[in-house]
Amino acid sequence: MTPASGGFAAAASKEGGIPVRERYEHFIGGAFSPPASGRYFSNHDPSTGEPFGAFARGDAVDVRRAVEDAAAGQSAWMAMRPAARGQVMLAIASRIRRDLDALAWLESLDSGKALWLSRLDVETCARYFEYFGGVADKILGEVIPASNEHLMYMVREPFGVTAHIIPWNAPITQAGRGAGPALAAGNAVVMKPAEETCVTTLELARICVEAGLPPGAFNVITGYGEEAGQALTSDAGIRKIAFTGSVETGRRVMKAAADRVVPVTVELGGKSPFVVFDDADLDSAASLARKAFVLNAGQICSAGTRLLVQRRCVPAFVERLTRELDKVRIGPGVEDPDIGPVVSEQQRQRVERYIEIGRAEGARLAYGGYRPADSRLRGGYYVAPTLFVDVANSMTIAQEEIFGPVGCVIPFGDEEEAVRIANDTQYGLAAGVWTRDVARSHRVAGRIQAGQVYVNDYQPIGVEAPFGGYKNSGYGREKGLEALHHYTQTKTIIVRTAPDGATAG
């Protein structure tokens, strides 16, 4: 079956849903395009385990065509005035909001996440295009006063065609997070979504072209990492790579980039500390701790999964947190629960394996650790929120990223020990600090090795705040104006202005 042309209904209901394509092609040159090989792969709805669509299985031939079309699209994009490019991006934001309900419905079907969270993710995607569209004509250079005989200035220019490999935990926000600054800086985009969640990235590219983006300026190739992903990072036409995913895959991407001497931004894993001192507002801390490791079924790179709690208030904090976990409603994403399933059966088995490791290593299971008993959920990939206590930071469940709704309470004695434990990890993506002591909050936040640190809150700001990791959590930054520095390259121009024979005064 060939995909239907045009868009889809702007609104969807739980009763009627929206039409879903039976077959999804690549999006190349402004149109849906079948794979050169004629091969497809199937996906499943994580909420039910039922089949959900066939997707083009891309390879090097498809990637080469997408990169060639992107080069042409980038030329057309750069031929537009910066202000006109910004206006197109604002039009994209408007169209995303027009289709918000429909896109959210697709996001929940594809990823299993709760519909309310999908709506927030779609709005965040729109906000990326709005935010970066507003700065498309404000990417400034500098004049450098170094000589009376010369005019020296620096300008920022796009790389050309940028490659983006995005994960399955938040596909539409990850797509907007990469495409927004890349396009604002004048680049074209070739994006490969995770094979588990392709739908909204494809529809986003279509919306972009409908809103005025030149055909080819945003192409999407679907498929597997070892085929489409590897071909994309190795293609000679790619001049910048952005990758979000596991440390293991990130290393392979960085090696491919190094072989071709191409800059790369990598946002990798996390095992973020959530530090609670005994003077904190424990009710607020427990409520945000639930969000920190349960939101999106724990499938967030910056999830606050290591709950470092000052020893004397551990019992009171755990009591409050278990009450919070009692409130969590689990169900199919499109039924709008608090959390839905994890993305696949493979991911559920991974989470359950870590739960067993935690038990075997001596951590005490204080909550959850099972599959929900509701018979309606039997076909989906559900895991109940799980809390371990009596955890040592050396345990596997405290050191390795689980990517599921599993939190570990790790006690500490004083501020020095809290900082030491917080930094005793290979990761450094995010952290939270809970205290009423203003001086302590600044001291501890300044000493924790992480790209973002929240005080008396967790993940409160999205689009505007630069985001990226320390250590094995990666390097480079997404979000905020800082992202533009990673999607532009600087050129210095030096012009002799003194008359012939003149010397500097």
C-alpha atoms as one frame of an Amber mdcrd trajectory, in Angstrom:
protein
   0.000   0.000   0.000   1.315   3.448  -0.894   0.957   6.107   1.804  -1.887
   8.525   1.318  -0.942  12.002   0.189  -1.442  15.133   2.243  -1.826  15.456
   5.986  -4.130  14.090   8.612  -6.925  15.391  10.801  -5.833  18.110  13.178
  -7.857  16.661  16.032  -8.198  13.131  17.296 -10.417  11.505  19.882  -9.924
   8.445  22.021 -12.926   6.886  20.335 -12.050   7.557  16.719  -8.317   8.089
  16.670  -6.794   9.207  13.359  -5.895   7.336  10.197  -2.541   5.599  10.488
  -0.557   4.725   7.398  -0.140   1.028   6.779   3.212   1.687   5.128   5.640
   4.513   5.843   8.234   5.527   3.271  11.336   7.647   3.644  10.833  11.409
   3.295  13.292  12.680   0.664  13.215  15.796  -1.480   9.917  16.980  -0.051
   7.954  13.769  -0.668   7.497  10.258   0.654   9.773   7.892  -1.228  10.054
   4.077  -1.183  13.336   2.403  -0.243  15.671   1.518  -3.090  15.816  -2.095
  -1.884  12.052  -2.456  -1.608  12.508  -3.783   1.939  10.401  -2.826   4.977
  10.349  -3.694   8.658   7.448  -3.875  11.122   6.862  -2.169  14.460   4.493
  -2.781  17.354   2.309  -0.605  19.559   4.047  -0.845  22.972   0.719  -0.460
  24.784  -0.804  -3.579  23.231   1.973  -5.501  21.505  -0.058  -5.354  18.299
   1.617  -4.671  14.906   1.813  -1.012  14.013   2.867  -0.149  10.485   5.569
  -1.132   8.027   8.561   1.170   7.600  11.107   1.661   4.847  14.343  -0.181
   5.606  16.966   2.307   4.496  20.501   1.604   3.348  23.464   3.450   1.839
  21.662   3.991  -1.466  18.747   5.762   0.234  21.137   7.773   2.418  23.180
   8.909  -0.584  20.053  10.151  -2.344  18.851  11.928   0.809  22.210  13.663
   1.290  22.328  14.769  -2.350  18.814  16.180  -2.086  19.763  17.849   1.193
  22.693  19.595  -0.464  20.319  21.056  -3.055  17.809  21.932  -0.357  20.499
  23.656   1.693  21.469  25.843  -1.263  17.854  26.921  -1.694  17.487  27.492
   2.045  20.602  29.680   2.193  19.417  31.673  -0.809  16.586  33.007   1.362
  17.159  36.049   3.558  17.736  35.126   7.215  14.515  36.888   8.217  12.585
  34.880   5.619  14.087  31.657   6.965  12.946  32.681  10.422   9.444  33.308
   9.149   9.302  29.827   7.636  10.343  28.349  10.973   7.624  30.306  12.751
   5.128  28.991  10.194   6.335  25.466  10.966   5.714  26.071  14.664   2.199
  27.261  13.878   1.426  24.161  11.802   2.778  21.851  14.487   0.393  23.463
  16.957  -2.446  23.203  14.440  -1.874  19.434  14.316  -0.948  19.064  17.981
  -3.661  16.584  18.952  -3.088  14.392  15.917   0.683  14.370  16.324   0.331
  13.580  20.028  -1.987  10.703  19.217   0.568   9.259  16.806   3.384   9.786
  19.298   1.492   7.823  21.937   0.611   5.008  19.550   4.204   4.765  18.366
   6.086   5.128  21.662   3.525   4.102  24.291   3.946   7.294  26.278   0.980
   8.903  28.005  -1.083  11.162  25.788  -0.702  14.167  28.116   3.071  13.834
  27.876   2.910  13.455  24.094   0.966  16.707  23.927   3.676  18.431  25.956
   6.322  16.953  23.662   4.570  18.196  20.531   4.254  21.668  22.047   7.966
  21.563  22.925   8.780  20.664  19.326   6.780  23.678  18.162   8.619  25.804
  20.686  12.007  24.733  19.255  11.025  26.010  15.825   9.550  29.167  17.338
  12.599  29.852  19.515  15.230  29.217  16.869  13.120  30.832  14.143  13.285
  33.985  16.235  17.086  34.025  16.142  17.637  33.009  12.505  18.388  36.650
  11.595  20.382  37.333  14.764  23.373  35.011  14.365  26.026  37.658  14.716
  29.737  37.871  13.939  32.440  39.954  15.607  34.897  42.654  14.656  38.321
  41.971  16.197  40.515  45.048  16.815  44.015  43.698  16.194  45.651  46.048
  13.685  45.325  49.631  12.469  46.138  48.413   8.948  43.476  45.734   8.740
  39.809  45.106   9.257  39.460  41.696  10.899  36.089  40.155  11.482  34.579
  36.763  12.235  31.358  35.369  10.769  29.390  32.213  11.579  28.478  29.981
   8.655  26.507  26.731   8.395  28.275  23.409   7.942  26.025  22.394   5.038
  24.268  19.055   5.463  23.954  17.840   9.060  23.123  14.285  10.146  20.905
  13.641  13.165  20.419  10.241  14.762  17.717  10.465  17.412  16.454   8.011
  20.069  13.071   6.434  20.715  12.239   7.912  24.120  11.036  11.322  22.881
  11.061  11.258  19.082   9.245  14.455  18.192  11.027  16.624  20.749  14.396
  15.155  19.798  13.631  15.850  16.146  12.746  19.467  16.887  15.723  19.877
  19.215  18.122  18.944  16.414  16.385  20.351  13.366  15.506  23.704  14.970
  19.014  25.096  15.563  20.481  23.327  12.534  17.951  24.952  10.186  18.142
  28.329  11.929  21.887  28.345  11.286  21.314  27.651   7.580  22.037  23.935
   7.434  19.988  21.180   5.840  18.998  18.119   7.865  19.064  14.387   7.203
  17.540  12.622  10.195  17.366   8.972  11.141  14.872   8.258  13.917  15.168
   5.132  16.036  13.621   2.182  14.236  11.121   1.750  17.097   9.593   5.231
  16.685   9.604   6.700  13.189   6.137   8.118  12.637   6.167  11.637  14.056
   9.614  12.433  12.661   8.336  11.625   9.173   5.213  13.705   9.688   7.274
  16.577  11.084   9.409  16.688   7.948   6.251  16.764   5.837   4.857  19.639
   7.895   8.099  21.573   7.476   7.940  21.382   3.688   4.240  22.259   3.662
   5.092  25.349   5.735   7.649  26.604   3.210  10.916  24.802   3.894  12.602
  24.050   0.543  12.235  20.413  -0.541  15.316  18.501   0.502  16.188  20.759
   3.407  14.724  18.217   5.865  14.956  14.552   4.853  14.177  11.490   6.973
  15.626   8.017   6.461  14.165   5.149   8.478  15.884   1.861   9.194  18.374
   0.118  11.412  21.511   1.598  12.896  23.943  -0.846  11.307  22.471  -0.122
   7.877  20.945   3.364   7.617  22.673   4.898  10.649  26.152   3.724   9.758
  25.696   4.800   6.142  24.582   8.249   7.290  27.547   8.871   9.568  29.929
   7.632   6.859  28.495   9.568   3.917  30.973  12.024   2.398  28.319  14.724
   2.085  27.661  14.965   5.825  29.621  17.814   7.436  28.291  17.649  11.022
  26.805  14.813  13.095  24.505  14.987  16.128  23.751  11.773  17.992  21.638
  10.987  21.043  21.672   7.467  22.427  23.773   4.936  24.274  27.437   5.326
  25.157  28.331   2.218  23.162  26.693   3.470  19.957  27.968   6.984  20.596
  31.539   5.699  20.566  30.956   4.122  17.152  29.492   7.371  15.838  32.472
   9.339  17.187  34.896   6.928  15.539  33.131   7.356  12.204  33.243  11.125
  12.647  36.945  10.999  13.532  37.728   8.952  10.414  36.161  11.693   8.297
  37.309  14.639  10.475  33.723  15.754  11.009  32.528  17.565  14.153  30.039
  15.688  16.296  27.706  16.461  19.202  26.878  13.453  21.359  24.328  13.289
  24.180  24.666   9.879  25.772  23.572   8.130  28.938  22.903   9.391  32.426
  22.653   8.231  36.020  21.709  11.518  37.552  21.900  12.198  41.314  18.883
  13.673  43.097  20.410  14.981  46.348  18.066  15.563  49.314  19.448  17.243
  52.448  17.622  16.933  55.747  16.530  20.590  55.704  14.703  20.175  52.380
  10.953  20.393  51.854  10.502  16.614  51.857   6.976  16.700  50.454   8.092
  18.663  47.387  11.260  16.601  47.058   9.322  13.321  47.122   6.815  14.602
  44.561   9.574  15.685  42.187  11.531  12.485  42.839   8.575  10.579  41.435
   8.770  12.715  38.314  12.544  12.377  38.194  12.624   8.610  37.722   9.058
   7.604  36.749   8.174  10.167  34.048   7.890   8.499  30.620   8.331   5.133
  32.373  11.842   6.209  33.330  12.930   6.461  29.700  14.705   9.813  29.986
  18.483  10.264  29.695  18.535  12.822  32.502  16.233  10.834  34.822  17.090
  11.340  38.487  17.478   7.669  39.344  20.081   7.932  42.149  18.175   9.367
  45.105  20.904  10.526  47.491  19.150  11.209  50.810  20.758  12.472  54.011
  20.751   9.520  56.363  18.647  10.961  59.198  15.707  11.741  56.898  15.733
   8.556  54.769  12.690   6.969  56.512  10.584  10.124  56.221  11.550  10.635
  52.572  10.893   6.999  51.591   7.487   7.099  53.296   6.527  10.194  51.308
   7.903   8.810  48.071   6.026   5.511  48.341   2.816   7.480  48.857   3.624
   9.363  45.676   4.243   6.114  43.800   0.852   4.824  44.966  -0.729   7.625
  42.915   0.811   6.511  39.599  -1.777   5.254  37.114  -0.446   2.831  34.464
  -2.150   2.151  31.150  -2.084   2.415  27.369  -0.596   5.706  26.263  -3.684
   6.833  24.348  -5.843   6.360  27.481  -3.861   9.182  29.089  -2.520   7.479
  32.239   0.355   8.843  34.311   2.755   6.485  32.556   2.477   3.987  29.746
   4.629   0.986  28.856   8.315   0.930  28.048   9.012   0.996  24.332   9.521
  -2.719  23.589   9.585  -6.204  25.042  13.375  -6.118  24.778  13.461  -2.971
  26.909  11.093  -4.480  29.487  13.329  -7.517  29.791  16.317  -5.217  30.287
  14.559  -3.363  33.115  13.455  -6.594  34.765  16.977  -7.979  34.536  18.284
  -4.969  36.469  15.576  -5.415  39.103  16.785  -8.976  39.648  20.403  -7.765
  39.798  19.418  -5.239  42.478  17.839  -7.961  44.590  20.831 -10.256  44.116
  23.282  -7.542  45.162  21.479  -6.949  48.434  19.373  -3.854  47.766  15.974
  -3.962  49.461  12.916  -3.667  47.242  10.651  -1.111  48.902   8.100  -0.700
  46.106   7.101  -2.297  42.802   9.403  -4.628  40.934   6.625  -6.434  39.057
   4.466  -6.332  35.949   1.027  -4.764  36.545  -1.632  -7.398  37.232  -4.394
  -5.690  35.201  -5.420  -8.191  32.505  -6.026  -5.335  30.063  -2.304  -4.615
  30.073  -1.172  -8.177  29.438  -0.178  -7.630  25.809   1.835  -4.446  26.382
   5.314  -3.855  27.751   4.519  -2.544  31.230   6.731  -2.275  34.311   5.476
  -0.913  37.637   7.410   1.951  39.256  10.130   0.363  41.367  12.051   1.700
  44.356  15.115   0.164  45.989  16.455   1.244  49.398  19.629   0.308  51.268
  21.537   0.827  48.033  25.301   1.315  47.927  26.580   3.538  45.135  28.897
   0.728  44.022  25.955  -1.539  43.126  25.163  -2.207  39.490  21.715  -0.611
  39.757  23.384   2.599  40.992  26.092   2.676  38.337  24.460   1.496  35.094
  21.684   3.243  33.187  18.511   1.151  33.376  16.172   3.348  31.305  13.096
   2.237  33.178  11.046   3.452  36.176  13.577   2.301  38.784  14.899   4.546
  41.568  17.610   3.814  44.151  17.784   5.454  47.588  21.427   5.931  48.595
  22.054   7.392  52.078  24.801   9.931  52.828  26.083  11.600  55.977  27.269
  15.118  55.188  27.762  17.517  52.304  31.212  16.191  51.423  29.929  12.651
  51.154  26.927  13.776  49.093  29.180  15.460  46.534  31.568  12.508  46.447
  28.757  10.019  45.796  27.073  12.303  43.261  30.297  12.467  41.230  31.157
   8.779  41.641  29.736   7.777  38.267  30.836   7.560  34.653  28.007   9.921
  33.733  27.358  13.629  34.196  24.188  14.723  32.443  21.975  16.278  35.145
  21.506  16.552  38.907  19.081  17.877  41.503  19.869  19.503  44.858  17.219
  19.903  47.579  17.956  22.199  50.512  16.665  25.384  52.154  20.250  26.572
  52.685  20.940  28.989  49.822  24.707  28.979  50.305  24.797  25.178  50.359
  22.686  24.974  47.188  25.238  27.049  45.272  28.214  25.191  46.753  26.874
  21.764  45.919  25.551  22.727  42.483  28.956  24.191  41.651  30.801  21.017
  42.667  28.578  18.419  40.979  29.960  17.304  37.629  26.908  17.595  35.366
  25.712  19.660  32.435  22.517  20.810  34.178  21.892  21.118  37.923  18.445
  21.920  39.345  17.915  23.372  42.811  14.629  22.555  44.579  13.146  21.433
  41.272  13.756  18.891  38.526  13.828  19.521  34.766  11.860  22.778  34.993
  13.176  24.492  31.835  13.354  22.937  28.385  14.038  24.772  25.159  16.018
  27.761  26.437  18.493  25.984  28.756  21.688  24.557  27.165  21.783  20.797
  27.661  24.576  18.253  27.411  26.897  16.087  29.403  30.127  15.763  31.295
  32.256  12.594  31.162  30.565   9.646  29.416  27.333  11.596  29.063  28.876
  13.215  26.007  29.957  16.629  24.816  28.601  19.545  22.861  25.353  21.266
  23.758  21.805  21.192  22.474  19.042  23.699  23.343  19.330  27.407  23.980
  21.422  29.880  22.035  24.482  27.778  22.868  23.240  25.157  20.377  23.811
  27.573  17.503  27.542  27.536  18.252  27.504  23.792  17.580  25.667  24.124
  14.254  27.896  26.871  12.839  31.572  27.119  11.976  33.509  30.350  12.265
  35.353  32.063   9.451  37.823  34.877  10.094  38.309  37.460   7.340  41.266
  39.857   7.413  41.243  42.782   4.971  44.172  45.154   4.567  42.756  48.676
   4.691  45.941  50.801   4.909  47.188  52.548   1.722  50.077  50.885  -0.093
  53.353  51.572   1.666  51.679  52.769   4.861  52.617  51.280   8.197  50.692
  51.009  11.402  50.453  54.168  13.467
